């Protein structure tokens, strides 16, 4: 009898746990704010040029998420592919205001906690990791240029989430802990801009 009771309790516990777990897909767009990042002057020996962020195109992200309800607090890990494109204005002694581009493909790994504010509305906060998968840059044409990119970078997310039946909508602000352009290396000297980039994300998800 005790064994039967223990088995029933285990089944009930597993059922309740599974009932609190949600899986789904989500995707959306993002845009980096580069307005506060000033011009970078790179001087290395006889080499001298200026680089200024001009714009960041809308990027896209798509992937999977899960959600666990722990006493009303939602823990939401996820894995998303994220594409980004930057444009710079490049100037040196021979070239004036040439536009050059960089492309990055990252695997984003957010771990967001959702706190209910009103019915269907939640505040969200948590860390996010960025794993570099692939990149290309027109800066490769600069003599002595190489790319030294950390495989894993970190940031943080703040925002709001809205639930409607199986639809999940979130608007997030992301701050980064690394300086913008810290992958730029000229003749083995590493450079970076003076500011850390931020971006806004709009995601639409669907729960299975």
C-alpha distance (Angstrom), angle and dihedral (degrees) to the residues before:
residue distance angle dihedral
X1 . . .
X2 3.79 . .
X3 3.80 90.3 .
X4 3.80 91.0 51.3
X5 3.81 90.8 48.7
X6 3.81 91.1 49.4
X7 3.81 90.9 48.9
X8 3.81 92.4 50.0
X9 3.81 90.8 48.2
X10 3.82 90.9 50.3
X11 3.80 91.7 49.5
X12 3.80 90.9 48.1
X13 3.80 91.5 48.4
X14 3.80 92.4 50.0
X15 3.79 91.1 46.7
X16 3.81 92.1 51.4
X17 3.80 91.0 46.4
X18 3.80 92.8 49.9
X19 3.78 89.9 47.2
X20 3.83 88.1 58.6
X21 3.83 94.2 52.0
X22 3.80 121.7 86.3
X23 3.80 129.4 -172.9
X24 3.77 127.7 -168.4
X25 3.79 150.3 137.7
X26 3.76 128.3 -101.3
X27 3.76 139.6 177.5
X28 3.75 140.3 166.9
X29 3.77 148.8 138.3
X30 3.76 134.7 -74.2
X31 3.79 138.4 -171.1
X32 3.80 129.8 -161.6
X33 3.79 120.3 -134.2
X34 3.82 106.9 -134.5
X35 3.81 97.0 161.7
X36 3.81 94.7 107.4
X37 3.82 95.7 47.3
X38 3.79 110.9 101.7
X39 3.78 131.2 -152.0
X40 3.80 118.6 -69.3
X41 3.79 119.3 -142.7
X42 3.77 113.7 -158.6
X43 3.80 118.4 -161.7
X44 3.77 121.6 175.9
X45 3.79 116.8 158.9
X46 3.79 108.9 -57.2
X47 3.80 91.2 -12.0
X48 3.80 116.8 97.1
X49 3.80 130.5 161.2
X50 3.78 142.1 143.3
X51 3.78 126.8 -124.7
X52 3.80 124.8 -168.5
X53 3.82 126.7 179.4
X54 3.78 107.4 -117.5
X55 3.80 104.1 178.0
X56 3.78 146.2 -27.7
X57 3.78 116.1 -134.6
X58 3.78 120.1 -136.8
X59 3.78 108.0 -83.7
X60 3.78 130.0 -156.5
X61 3.77 135.4 -135.3
X62 3.78 131.9 -171.2
X63 3.77 134.7 170.5
X64 3.79 149.8 99.0
X65 3.77 133.1 -52.6
X66 3.77 137.7 -176.5
X67 3.78 131.7 -159.1
X68 3.79 130.2 -155.1
X69 3.80 120.8 -167.5
X70 3.81 109.5 -143.6
X71 3.81 109.6 -178.8
X72 3.80 91.2 -40.0
X73 3.82 95.3 -43.9
X74 3.81 113.4 111.3
X75 3.79 119.5 -142.1
X76 3.81 110.8 -163.9
X77 3.82 120.7 -173.5
X78 3.78 118.0 178.6
X79 3.80 146.1 173.1
X80 3.82 119.2 -144.8
X81 3.80 136.7 170.6
X82 3.79 109.5 -130.3
X83 3.83 128.3 -166.9
X84 3.81 123.7 -163.0
X85 3.81 135.8 -179.6
X86 3.82 127.2 -168.1
X87 3.81 129.1 -171.3
X88 3.80 123.8 -155.2
X89 3.77 135.4 -168.8
X90 3.82 106.7 -129.2
X91 3.82 123.2 -160.8
X92 3.81 131.9 174.6
X93 3.79 136.8 145.6
X94 3.80 92.2 -72.6
X95 3.82 103.7 32.3
X96 3.81 129.6 47.6
X97 3.82 123.4 -159.3
X98 3.78 97.3 -19.1
X99 3.82 111.7 172.6
X100 3.79 114.6 -129.9
X101 3.81 129.2 178.1
X102 3.77 140.0 -146.6
X103 3.82 127.6 -163.1
X104 3.80 127.0 -161.8
X105 3.80 132.9 -174.6
X106 3.80 114.2 -162.9
X107 3.76 137.6 176.2
X108 3.81 106.7 -132.1
X109 3.81 118.3 -154.1
X110 3.82 110.4 -171.2
X111 3.79 125.1 -178.7
X112 3.79 105.9 -166.6
X113 3.80 129.2 179.0
X114 3.82 116.1 -148.9
X115 3.81 119.0 -152.4
X116 3.84 117.2 -168.4
X117 3.82 115.0 -120.2
X118 3.80 101.7 166.0
X119 3.81 131.2 -7.9
X120 3.82 107.4 -62.7
X121 3.85 92.0 3.1
X122 3.79 124.3 98.5
X123 3.79 137.6 176.6
X124 3.80 112.5 -131.3
X125 3.78 131.3 -155.8
X126 3.78 135.7 159.7
X127 3.81 149.3 110.3
X128 3.79 127.2 -73.6
X129 3.79 131.1 -161.0
X130 3.81 125.4 -152.3
X131 3.79 119.3 -152.9
X132 3.82 114.1 -167.1
X133 3.81 112.2 -130.3
X134 3.81 103.2 167.7
X135 3.80 141.0 -11.1
X136 3.80 142.6 178.4
X137 3.80 129.6 -168.0
X138 3.80 138.4 -174.5
X139 3.81 86.2 -146.8
X140 3.80 86.4 81.7
X141 3.83 86.7 83.9
X142 3.83 90.4 67.0
X143 3.80 113.2 98.3
X144 3.78 110.9 -106.6
X145 3.81 94.8 11.3
X146 3.78 121.3 144.4
X147 3.78 132.7 160.4
X148 3.77 119.9 -119.0
X149 3.77 105.9 -178.2
X150 3.78 125.1 171.0
X151 3.79 108.3 -124.4
X152 3.80 91.8 -137.7
X153 3.80 127.0 37.8
X154 3.79 130.2 173.6
X155 3.78 137.2 -139.5
X156 3.78 140.5 157.2
X157 3.80 134.0 -116.4
X158 3.81 130.6 -143.4
X159 3.79 127.1 174.6
X160 3.76 151.8 89.2
X161 3.79 134.5 -66.8
X162 3.80 128.9 -157.8
X163 3.83 123.7 -160.8
X164 3.79 123.6 -160.5
X165 3.82 114.5 173.0
X166 3.84 100.3 -61.9
X167 3.80 96.1 -17.2
X168 3.82 117.7 103.5
X169 3.81 120.5 -166.0
X170 3.79 123.9 -179.4
X171 3.77 135.5 177.8
X172 3.80 112.9 -164.1
X173 3.78 140.1 179.9
X174 3.80 116.2 -148.8
X175 3.77 125.8 -159.6
X176 3.79 121.6 -170.4
X177 3.79 130.9 -141.6
X178 3.84 94.6 -149.0
X179 3.77 127.4 73.5
X180 3.78 119.0 -107.8
X181 3.81 114.8 -96.4
X182 3.80 95.3 11.7
X183 3.82 89.1 143.5
X184 3.84 92.6 70.7
X185 3.80 111.3 111.2
X186 3.83 123.8 176.6
X187 3.80 117.4 -172.4
X188 3.81 89.0 -19.5
X189 3.83 92.0 -52.8
X190 3.80 112.4 120.8
X191 3.81 121.0 -139.9
X192 3.80 135.9 -176.3
X193 3.79 140.5 174.7
X194 3.81 118.8 -100.4
X195 3.82 96.7 -112.6
X196 3.78 138.3 62.8
X197 3.82 115.5 -122.5
X198 3.79 123.7 -120.8
X199 3.78 131.5 -167.2
X200 3.78 143.0 -171.3
X201 3.80 122.1 -129.4
X202 3.79 130.8 -161.5
X203 3.82 114.7 -169.0
X204 3.77 134.0 -178.4
X205 3.79 118.2 -161.9
X206 3.77 138.9 -178.2
X207 3.82 124.3 -151.7
X208 3.81 117.1 -138.0
